[in-house]
Amino acid sequence: MEATKKPISLLDALFQVFNAQVVSLNDNANILKHQKTISDSVEKQRNIKKSSIVALVNFLGCSTENEFQEIYGESLGSHLWAKFYNNGKYSYNFLTEVSNHNLIILENYLKKGDY
């Protein structure tokens, strides 16, 4: 006995093509949604960096020895202020002489400040 294949109707074929296209559209939409999420995340990181740089520039432009002492303590604050002030008034070059630990302290201070 020979098995007979049921022929696919034109309507069934159209539904199969339609379903395949819907799956493809959904996959593309998910990819685009994921790309937008990544793009938004990159933009957010860029804005955070930009605001951190603005805060640093504002801080260095108007800081005082007392503020350095508030951040780092009296002794280290005076030492860092001398590097900052004496290398040329309000020199940004002093940042290359500051340890990573002290830069983190400054970063944390700037994050909670209103600069």
N, CA, C and O atoms as CSV, one atom per row, in Angstrom:
chain,resi,resn,atom,element,x,y,z
A,1,MET,N,N,0.830,-1.153,0.000
A,1,MET,CA,C,0.000,0.000,0.000
A,1,MET,C,C,0.895,1.243,0.000
A,1,MET,O,O,1.796,1.367,0.829
A,2,GLU,N,N,0.659,2.078,-0.853
A,2,GLU,CA,C,1.482,3.264,-1.040
A,2,GLU,C,C,0.858,4.422,-0.265
A,2,GLU,O,O,-0.335,4.711,-0.368
A,3,ALA,N,N,1.751,5.090,0.539
A,3,ALA,CA,C,1.255,6.226,1.321
A,3,ALA,C,C,1.050,7.408,0.394
A,3,ALA,O,O,1.890,7.705,-0.455
A,4,THR,N,N,-0.027,8.046,0.559
A,4,THR,CA,C,-0.295,9.216,-0.274
A,4,THR,C,C,-0.053,10.467,0.554
A,4,THR,O,O,-0.499,10.575,1.697
A,5,LYS,N,N,0.657,11.401,-0.042
A,5,LYS,CA,C,0.926,12.666,0.638
A,5,LYS,C,C,-0.236,13.603,0.372
A,5,LYS,O,O,-0.733,13.733,-0.747
A,6,LYS,N,N,-0.639,14.243,1.442
A,6,LYS,CA,C,-1.693,15.222,1.301
A,6,LYS,C,C,-1.065,16.472,0.703
A,6,LYS,O,O,-0.119,17.011,1.278
A,7,PRO,N,N,-1.546,16.932,-0.393
A,7,PRO,CA,C,-0.957,18.128,-0.988
A,7,PRO,C,C,-1.210,19.353,-0.095
A,7,PRO,O,O,-2.279,19.505,0.497
A,8,ILE,N,N,-0.187,20.222,-0.019
A,8,ILE,CA,C,-0.314,21.441,0.769
A,8,ILE,C,C,-1.156,22.425,-0.033
A,8,ILE,O,O,-0.879,22.716,-1.197
A,9,SER,N,N,-2.158,22.909,0.608
A,9,SER,CA,C,-3.003,23.878,-0.095
A,9,SER,C,C,-2.273,25.217,-0.179
A,9,SER,O,O,-1.353,25.489,0.592
A,10,LEU,N,N,-2.687,26.016,-1.095
A,10,LEU,CA,C,-2.095,27.332,-1.277
A,10,LEU,C,C,-2.242,28.151,0.007
A,10,LEU,O,O,-1.335,28.891,0.386
A,11,LEU,N,N,-3.377,28.014,0.663
A,11,LEU,CA,C,-3.616,28.737,1.899
A,11,LEU,C,C,-2.649,28.301,2.995
A,11,LEU,O,O,-2.118,29.138,3.724
A,12,ASP,N,N,-2.419,26.985,3.114
A,12,ASP,CA,C,-1.457,26.478,4.105
A,12,ASP,C,C,-0.055,26.989,3.803
A,12,ASP,O,O,0.676,27.370,4.717
A,13,ALA,N,N,0.325,27.002,2.536
A,13,ALA,CA,C,1.647,27.484,2.136
A,13,ALA,C,C,1.802,28.962,2.491
A,13,ALA,O,O,2.855,29.379,2.974
A,14,LEU,N,N,0.772,29.741,2.257
A,14,LEU,CA,C,0.828,31.162,2.595
A,14,LEU,C,C,0.961,31.374,4.105
A,14,LEU,O,O,1.712,32.240,4.553
A,15,PHE,N,N,0.222,30.572,4.891
A,15,PHE,CA,C,0.331,30.679,6.339
A,15,PHE,C,C,1.739,30.311,6.811
A,15,PHE,O,O,2.263,30.950,7.723
A,16,GLN,N,N,2.352,29.308,6.216
A,16,GLN,CA,C,3.711,28.913,6.585
A,16,GLN,C,C,4.695,30.052,6.290
A,16,GLN,O,O,5.558,30.364,7.111
A,17,VAL,N,N,4.556,30.667,5.114
A,17,VAL,CA,C,5.432,31.792,4.760
A,17,VAL,C,C,5.182,32.955,5.707
A,17,VAL,O,O,6.123,33.603,6.166
A,18,PHE,N,N,3.921,33.218,5.997
A,18,PHE,CA,C,3.577,34.311,6.907
A,18,PHE,C,C,4.164,34.066,8.297
A,18,PHE,O,O,4.748,34.968,8.897
A,19,ASN,N,N,4.007,32.843,8.802
A,19,ASN,CA,C,4.547,32.509,10.127
A,19,ASN,C,C,6.065,32.643,10.157
A,19,ASN,O,O,6.629,33.129,11.137
A,20,ALA,N,N,6.720,32.217,9.093
A,20,ALA,CA,C,8.180,32.343,9.023
A,20,ALA,C,C,8.584,33.818,9.043
A,20,ALA,O,O,9.564,34.190,9.688
A,21,GLN,N,N,7.830,34.645,8.340
A,21,GLN,CA,C,8.156,36.078,8.324
A,21,GLN,C,C,7.902,36.718,9.687
A,21,GLN,O,O,8.666,37.585,10.111
A,22,VAL,N,N,6.857,36.310,10.368
A,22,VAL,CA,C,6.567,36.835,11.708
A,22,VAL,C,C,7.688,36.465,12.669
A,22,VAL,O,O,8.132,37.300,13.457
A,23,VAL,N,N,8.144,35.226,12.611
A,23,VAL,CA,C,9.256,34.791,13.465
A,23,VAL,C,C,10.494,35.622,13.157
A,23,VAL,O,O,11.189,36.064,14.072
A,24,SER,N,N,10.772,35.834,11.886
A,24,SER,CA,C,11.925,36.642,11.480
A,24,SER,C,C,11.793,38.079,11.973
A,24,SER,O,O,12.761,38.652,12.474
A,25,LEU,N,N,10.601,38.668,11.835
A,25,LEU,CA,C,10.373,40.032,12.325
A,25,LEU,C,C,10.558,40.122,13.838
A,25,LEU,O,O,11.159,41.073,14.337
A,26,ASN,N,N,10.044,39.136,14.564
A,26,ASN,CA,C,10.204,39.125,16.020
A,26,ASN,C,C,11.674,39.010,16.408
A,26,ASN,O,O,12.134,39.687,17.327
A,27,ASP,N,N,12.412,38.148,15.702
A,27,ASP,CA,C,13.843,38.007,15.977
A,27,ASP,C,C,14.570,39.322,15.725
A,27,ASP,O,O,15.405,39.743,16.525
A,28,ASN,N,N,14.242,39.973,14.597
A,28,ASN,CA,C,14.876,41.263,14.283
A,28,ASN,C,C,14.511,42.325,15.312
A,28,ASN,O,O,15.355,43.135,15.697
A,29,ALA,N,N,13.257,42.326,15.760
A,29,ALA,CA,C,12.828,43.294,16.774
A,29,ALA,C,C,13.590,43.076,18.078
A,29,ALA,O,O,13.990,44.034,18.739
A,30,ASN,N,N,13.788,41.807,18.445
A,30,ASN,CA,C,14.540,41.497,19.664
A,30,ASN,C,C,15.993,41.935,19.538
A,30,ASN,O,O,16.579,42.436,20.498
A,31,ILE,N,N,16.575,41.747,18.357
A,31,ILE,CA,C,17.954,42.178,18.115
A,31,ILE,C,C,18.043,43.698,18.231
A,31,ILE,O,O,18.947,44.219,18.884
A,32,LEU,N,N,17.115,44.404,17.604
A,32,LEU,CA,C,17.111,45.867,17.674
A,32,LEU,C,C,16.916,46.359,19.103
A,32,LEU,O,O,17.547,47.329,19.524
A,33,LYS,N,N,16.043,45.690,19.845
A,33,LYS,CA,C,15.806,46.062,21.244
A,33,LYS,C,C,17.089,45.875,22.054
A,33,LYS,O,O,17.436,46.724,22.875
A,34,HIS,N,N,17.786,44.772,21.824
A,34,HIS,CA,C,19.042,44.502,22.519
A,34,HIS,C,C,20.102,45.539,22.145
A,34,HIS,O,O,20.834,46.022,23.010
A,35,GLN,N,N,20.182,45.882,20.854
A,35,GLN,CA,C,21.146,46.891,20.412
A,35,GLN,C,C,20.840,48.245,21.044
A,35,GLN,O,O,21.758,48.973,21.421
A,36,LYS,N,N,19.556,48.589,21.163
A,36,LYS,CA,C,19.176,49.864,21.793
A,36,LYS,C,C,19.571,49.853,23.261
A,36,LYS,O,O,20.051,50.860,23.782
A,37,THR,N,N,19.373,48.724,23.934
A,37,THR,CA,C,19.763,48.613,25.338
A,37,THR,C,C,21.267,48.843,25.489
A,37,THR,O,O,21.705,49.557,26.391
A,38,ILE,N,N,22.049,48.235,24.603
A,38,ILE,CA,C,23.506,48.417,24.637
A,38,ILE,C,C,23.849,49.872,24.343
A,38,ILE,O,O,24.682,50.466,25.026
A,39,SER,N,N,23.213,50.440,23.337
A,39,SER,CA,C,23.462,51.836,22.969
A,39,SER,C,C,23.123,52.775,24.120
A,39,SER,O,O,23.880,53.702,24.409
A,40,ASP,N,N,21.982,52.537,24.782
A,40,ASP,CA,C,21.587,53.359,25.928
A,40,ASP,C,C,22.605,53.244,27.054
A,40,ASP,O,O,22.935,54.231,27.711
A,41,SER,N,N,23.102,52.021,27.270
A,41,SER,CA,C,24.091,51.789,28.319
A,41,SER,C,C,25.389,52.533,28.018
A,41,SER,O,O,25.980,53.145,28.908
A,42,VAL,N,N,25.832,52.480,26.760
A,42,VAL,CA,C,27.048,53.192,26.351
A,42,VAL,C,C,26.856,54.693,26.526
A,42,VAL,O,O,27.754,55.376,27.018
A,43,GLU,N,N,25.700,55.212,26.130
A,43,GLU,CA,C,25.417,56.640,26.268
A,43,GLU,C,C,25.394,57.049,27.743
A,43,GLU,O,O,25.891,58.114,28.110
A,44,LYS,N,N,24.816,56.197,28.572
A,44,LYS,CA,C,24.774,56.483,30.010
A,44,LYS,C,C,26.190,56.542,30.578
A,44,LYS,O,O,26.511,57.447,31.348
A,45,GLN,N,N,27.044,55.576,30.200
A,45,GLN,CA,C,28.433,55.579,30.663
A,45,GLN,C,C,29.161,56.827,30.187
A,45,GLN,O,O,29.939,57.419,30.936
A,46,ARG,N,N,28.913,57.225,28.954
A,46,ARG,CA,C,29.540,58.422,28.387
A,46,ARG,C,C,29.121,59.662,29.190
A,46,ARG,O,O,29.952,60.519,29.490
A,47,ASN,N,N,27.839,59.752,29.533
A,47,ASN,CA,C,27.346,60.890,30.306
A,47,ASN,C,C,27.918,60.903,31.722
A,47,ASN,O,O,28.216,61.966,32.266
A,48,ILE,N,N,28.072,59.718,32.317
A,48,ILE,CA,C,28.669,59.626,33.649
A,48,ILE,C,C,30.104,60.127,33.613
A,48,ILE,O,O,30.524,60.894,34.479
A,49,LYS,N,N,30.867,59.682,32.591
A,49,LYS,CA,C,32.257,60.135,32.459
A,49,LYS,C,C,32.313,61.628,32.242
A,49,LYS,O,O,33.144,62.319,32.832
A,50,LYS,N,N,31.420,62.136,31.384
A,50,LYS,CA,C,31.407,63.567,31.090
A,50,LYS,C,C,31.117,64.348,32.362
A,50,LYS,O,O,31.794,65.338,32.636
A,51,SER,N,N,30.123,63.927,33.149
A,51,SER,CA,C,29.787,64.661,34.368
A,51,SER,C,C,30.904,64.550,35.397
A,51,SER,O,O,31.121,65.487,36.166
A,52,SER,N,N,31.623,63.418,35.429
A,52,SER,CA,C,32.757,63.270,36.338
A,52,SER,C,C,33.878,64.223,35.971
A,52,SER,O,O,34.513,64.809,36.848
A,53,ILE,N,N,34.122,64.380,34.672
A,53,ILE,CA,C,35.171,65.295,34.215
A,53,ILE,C,C,34.782,66.732,34.543
A,53,ILE,O,O,35.617,67.516,34.995
A,54,VAL,N,N,33.514,67.079,34.315
A,54,VAL,CA,C,33.041,68.427,34.641
A,54,VAL,C,C,33.194,68.688,36.139
A,54,VAL,O,O,33.628,69.767,36.541
A,55,ALA,N,N,32.841,67.706,36.960
A,55,ALA,CA,C,32.970,67.857,38.408
A,55,ALA,C,C,34.427,68.058,38.805
A,55,ALA,O,O,34.724,68.889,39.664
A,56,LEU,N,N,35.339,67.307,38.189
A,56,LEU,CA,C,36.765,67.437,38.502
A,56,LEU,C,C,37.281,68.812,38.106
A,56,LEU,O,O,37.987,69.459,38.879
A,57,VAL,N,N,36.934,69.260,36.908
A,57,VAL,CA,C,37.382,70.580,36.441
A,57,VAL,C,C,36.831,71.677,37.349
A,57,VAL,O,O,37.562,72.594,37.723
A,58,ASN,N,N,35.559,71.590,37.704
A,58,ASN,CA,C,34.965,72.585,38.590
A,58,ASN,C,C,35.632,72.584,39.960
A,58,ASN,O,O,35.905,73.638,40.534
A,59,PHE,N,N,35.890,71.383,40.473
A,59,PHE,CA,C,36.532,71.265,41.779
A,59,PHE,C,C,37.934,71.875,41.747
A,59,PHE,O,O,38.289,72.672,42.616
A,60,LEU,N,N,38.726,71.498,40.745
A,60,LEU,CA,C,40.099,71.990,40.681
A,60,LEU,C,C,40.151,73.484,40.403
A,60,LEU,O,O,41.122,74.154,40.757
A,61,GLY,N,N,39.119,73.999,39.776
A,61,GLY,CA,C,39.105,75.425,39.484
A,61,GLY,C,C,38.771,76.295,40.681
A,61,GLY,O,O,39.090,77.484,40.681
A,62,CYS,N,N,38.129,75.726,41.711
A,62,CYS,CA,C,37.696,76.569,42.837
A,62,CYS,C,C,38.037,75.982,44.193
A,62,CYS,O,O,37.550,76.477,45.209
A,63,SER,N,N,38.871,74.928,44.241
A,63,SER,CA,C,39.174,74.296,45.522
A,63,SER,C,C,40.137,75.140,46.342
A,63,SER,O,O,40.810,76.032,45.825
A,64,THR,N,N,40.185,74.837,47.629
A,64,THR,CA,C,41.072,75.527,48.564
A,64,THR,C,C,41.854,74.476,49.350
A,64,THR,O,O,41.554,73.284,49.301
A,65,GLU,N,N,42.855,74.951,50.068
A,65,GLU,CA,C,43.621,74.022,50.906
A,65,GLU,C,C,42.709,73.369,51.943
A,65,GLU,O,O,42.851,72.183,52.241
A,66,ASN,N,N,41.781,74.139,52.486
A,66,ASN,CA,C,40.845,73.570,53.471
A,66,ASN,C,C,40.034,72.422,52.878
A,66,ASN,O,O,39.761,71.429,53.553
A,67,GLU,N,N,39.656,72.563,51.627
A,67,GLU,CA,C,38.884,71.496,50.993
A,67,GLU,C,C,39.742,70.250,50.796
A,67,GLU,O,O,39.268,69.132,51.001
A,68,PHE,N,N,40.996,70.435,50.402
A,68,PHE,CA,C,41.914,69.302,50.288
A,68,PHE,C,C,42.057,68.615,51.646
A,68,PHE,O,O,42.090,67.387,51.725
A,69,GLN,N,N,42.140,69.402,52.703
A,69,GLN,CA,C,42.271,68.828,54.043
A,69,GLN,C,C,40.992,68.108,54.459
A,69,GLN,O,O,41.046,67.102,55.166
A,70,GLU,N,N,39.857,68.616,54.026
A,70,GLU,CA,C,38.583,67.941,54.326
A,70,GLU,C,C,38.532,66.572,53.655
A,70,GLU,O,O,38.027,65.610,54.233
A,71,ILE,N,N,39.056,66.490,52.440
A,71,ILE,CA,C,39.002,65.240,51.678
A,71,ILE,C,C,40.025,64.231,52.195
A,71,ILE,O,O,39.693,63.067,52.420
A,72,TYR,N,N,41.273,64.678,52.384
A,72,TYR,CA,C,42.383,63.759,52.643
A,72,TYR,C,C,42.901,63.783,54.080
A,72,TYR,O,O,43.777,62.994,54.435
A,73,GLY,N,N,42.377,64.662,54.889
A,73,GLY,CA,C,42.931,64.829,56.223
A,73,GLY,C,C,43.922,65.989,56.210
A,73,GLY,O,O,44.371,66.431,55.153
A,74,GLU,N,N,44.251,66.467,57.399
A,74,GLU,CA,C,45.045,67.692,57.498
A,74,GLU,C,C,46.432,67.562,56.872
A,74,GLU,O,O,46.833,68.421,56.088
A,75,SER,N,N,47.158,66.516,57.201
A,75,SER,CA,C,48.544,66.389,56.739
A,75,SER,C,C,48.633,66.098,55.236
A,75,SER,O,O,49.290,66.822,54.488
A,76,LEU,N,N,47.958,65.023,54.813
A,76,LEU,CA,C,48.001,64.655,53.391
A,76,LEU,C,C,47.332,65.725,52.540
A,76,LEU,O,O,47.784,66.006,51.430
A,77,GLY,N,N,46.266,66.322,53.045
A,77,GLY,CA,C,45.586,67.388,52.316
A,77,GLY,C,C,46.507,68.566,52.064
A,77,GLY,O,O,46.509,69.123,50.966
A,78,SER,N,N,47.304,68.961,53.077
A,78,SER,CA,C,48.254,70.065,52.906
A,78,SER,C,C,49.340,69.689,51.900
A,78,SER,O,O,49.749,70.509,51.078
A,79,HIS,N,N,49.804,68.428,51.976
A,79,HIS,CA,C,50.838,67.943,51.056
A,79,HIS,C,C,50.326,67.978,49.607
A,79,HIS,O,O,51.020,68.463,48.713
A,80,LEU,N,N,49.125,67.468,49.386
A,80,LEU,CA,C,48.579,67.446,48.029
A,80,LEU,C,C,48.249,68.861,47.547
A,80,LEU,O,O,48.407,69.167,46.365
A,81,TRP,N,N,47.800,69.706,48.443
A,81,TRP,CA,C,47.537,71.090,48.060
A,81,TRP,C,C,48.825,71.759,47.588
A,81,TRP,O,O,48.820,72.489,46.597
A,82,ALA,N,N,49.928,71.509,48.296
A,82,ALA,CA,C,51.216,72.098,47.905
A,82,ALA,C,C,51.602,71.625,46.502
A,82,ALA,O,O,52.072,72.418,45.686
A,83,LYS,N,N,51.406,70.340,46.222
A,83,LYS,CA,C,51.701,69.828,44.868
A,83,LYS,C,C,50.803,70.515,43.845
A,83,LYS,O,O,51.254,70.909,42.770
A,84,PHE,N,N,49.546,70.649,44.189
A,84,PHE,CA,C,48.559,71.219,43.280
A,84,PHE,C,C,48.821,72.705,43.055
A,84,PHE,O,O,48.799,73.179,41.919
A,85,TYR,N,N,49.069,73.440,44.144
A,85,TYR,CA,C,49.178,74.897,44.063
A,85,TYR,C,C,50.564,75.339,43.603
A,85,TYR,O,O,50.683,76.260,42.795
A,86,ASN,N,N,51.599,74.698,44.103
A,86,ASN,CA,C,52.966,75.160,43.839
A,86,ASN,C,C,53.509,74.741,42.480
A,86,ASN,O,O,54.493,75.317,42.014
A,87,ASN,N,N,52.904,73.767,41.839
A,87,ASN,CA,C,53.373,73.348,40.506
A,87,ASN,C,C,52.872,74.304,39.427
A,87,ASN,O,O,52.907,73.974,38.241
A,88,GLY,N,N,52.432,75.421,39.807
A,88,GLY,CA,C,51.768,76.354,38.890
A,88,GLY,C,C,50.365,76.430,39.409
A,88,GLY,O,O,49.699,75.404,39.545
A,89,LYS,N,N,49.898,77.615,39.703
A,89,LYS,CA,C,48.623,77.724,40.406
A,89,LYS,C,C,47.546,76.852,39.774
A,89,LYS,O,O,47.248,76.949,38.583
A,90,TYR,N,N,46.991,76.022,40.595
A,90,TYR,CA,C,45.928,75.102,40.183
A,90,TYR,C,C,46.353,74.257,38.978
A,90,TYR,O,O,45.655,74.215,37.965
A,91,SER,N,N,47.488,73.596,39.096
A,91,SER,CA,C,48.019,72.759,38.014
A,91,SER,C,C,47.340,71.390,38.000
A,91,SER,O,O,47.260,70.712,39.024
A,92,TYR,N,N,46.860,71.000,36.834
A,92,TYR,CA,C,46.248,69.680,36.679
A,92,TYR,C,C,47.312,68.590,36.653
A,92,TYR,O,O,46.990,67.416,36.837
A,93,ASN,N,N,48.569,68.954,36.429
A,93,ASN,CA,C,49.642,67.960,36.366
A,93,ASN,C,C,49.810,67.213,37.678
A,93,ASN,O,O,50.334,66.100,37.695
A,94,PHE,N,N,49.374,67.810,38.766
A,94,PHE,CA,C,49.554,67.147,40.053
A,94,PHE,C,C,48.790,65.823,40.094
A,94,PHE,O,O,49.136,64.938,40.876
A,95,LEU,N,N,47.757,65.676,39.263
A,95,LEU,CA,C,46.977,64.435,39.253
A,95,LEU,C,C,47.840,63.232,38.887
A,95,LEU,O,O,47.564,62.116,39.328
A,96,THR,N,N,48.886,63.447,38.082
A,96,THR,CA,C,49.773,62.333,37.710
A,96,THR,C,C,50.632,61.895,38.888
A,96,THR,O,O,51.193,60.799,38.870
A,97,GLU,N,N,50.743,62.736,39.909
A,97,GLU,CA,C,51.556,62.417,41.078
A,97,GLU,C,C,50.729,61.850,42.226
A,97,GLU,O,O,51.282,61.468,43.257
A,98,VAL,N,N,49.422,61.794,42.058
A,98,VAL,CA,C,48.538,61.315,43.120
A,98,VAL,C,C,48.344,59.811,42.967
A,98,VAL,O,O,48.115,59.320,41.862
A,99,SER,N,N,48.436,59.090,44.063
A,99,SER,CA,C,48.268,57.633,44.013
A,99,SER,C,C,46.850,57.268,43.609
A,99,SER,O,O,45.927,58.071,43.739
A,100,ASN,N,N,46.691,56.053,43.119
A,100,ASN,CA,C,45.356,55.584,42.720
A,100,ASN,C,C,44.391,55.624,43.902
A,100,ASN,O,O,43.222,55.979,43.752
A,101,HIS,N,N,44.895,55.254,45.082
A,101,HIS,CA,C,44.044,55.264,46.281
A,101,HIS,C,C,43.505,56.669,46.541
A,101,HIS,O,O,42.320,56.840,46.826
A,102,ASN,N,N,44.379,57.674,46.442
A,102,ASN,CA,C,43.954,59.049,46.690
A,102,ASN,C,C,43.058,59.583,45.574
A,102,ASN,O,O,42.193,60.424,45.821
A,103,LEU,N,N,43.260,59.102,44.354
A,103,LEU,CA,C,42.352,59.490,43.272
A,103,LEU,C,C,40.955,58.928,43.510
A,103,LEU,O,O,39.958,59.583,43.206
A,104,ILE,N,N,40.885,57.717,44.053
A,104,ILE,CA,C,39.588,57.107,44.368
A,104,ILE,C,C,38.886,57.916,45.468
A,104,ILE,O,O,37.676,58.135,45.410
A,105,ILE,N,N,39.649,58.351,46.458
A,105,ILE,CA,C,39.072,59.182,47.522
A,105,ILE,C,C,38.496,60.469,46.920
A,105,ILE,O,O,37.388,60.883,47.262
A,106,LEU,N,N,39.270,61.098,46.014
A,106,LEU,CA,C,38.792,62.319,45.354
A,106,LEU,C,C,37.554,62.035,44.514
A,106,LEU,O,O,36.599,62.811,44.532
A,107,GLU,N,N,37.565,60.932,43.782
A,107,GLU,CA,C,36.411,60.574,42.943
A,107,GLU,C,C,35.160,60.391,43.796
A,107,GLU,O,O,34.087,60.884,43.447
A,108,ASN,N,N,35.300,59.684,44.911
A,108,ASN,CA,C,34.147,59.464,45.799
A,108,ASN,C,C,33.641,60.775,46.381
A,108,ASN,O,O,32.434,60.970,46.526
A,109,TYR,N,N,34.559,61.668,46.714
A,109,TYR,CA,C,34.177,62.988,47.227
A,109,TYR,C,C,33.381,63.769,46.174
A,109,TYR,O,O,32.357,64.380,46.478
A,110,LEU,N,N,33.874,63.735,44.935
A,110,LEU,CA,C,33.207,64.476,43.868
A,110,LEU,C,C,31.833,63.893,43.548
A,110,LEU,O,O,30.921,64.627,43.167
A,111,LYS,N,N,31.682,62.588,43.699
A,111,LYS,CA,C,30.401,61.954,43.404
A,111,LYS,C,C,29.321,62.412,44.376
A,111,LYS,O,O,28.146,62.476,44.014
A,112,LYS,N,N,29.710,62.729,45.604
A,112,LYS,CA,C,28.690,63.156,46.565
A,112,LYS,C,C,28.560,64.671,46.654
A,112,LYS,O,O,27.663,65.174,47.330
A,113,GLY,N,N,29.447,65.407,45.978
A,113,GLY,CA,C,29.419,66.866,46.011
A,113,GLY,C,C,28.498,67.465,44.962
A,113,GLY,O,O,27.942,66.752,44.127
A,114,ASP,N,N,28.346,68.761,45.010
A,114,ASP,CA,C,27.505,69.484,44.053
A,114,ASP,C,C,28.375,70.360,43.159
A,114,ASP,O,O,28.375,71.585,43.284
A,115,TYR,N,N,29.108,69.725,42.264
A,115,TYR,CA,C,29.990,70.495,41.379
A,115,TYR,C,C,29.430,70.588,40.019
A,115,TYR,O,O,30.038,71.200,39.141
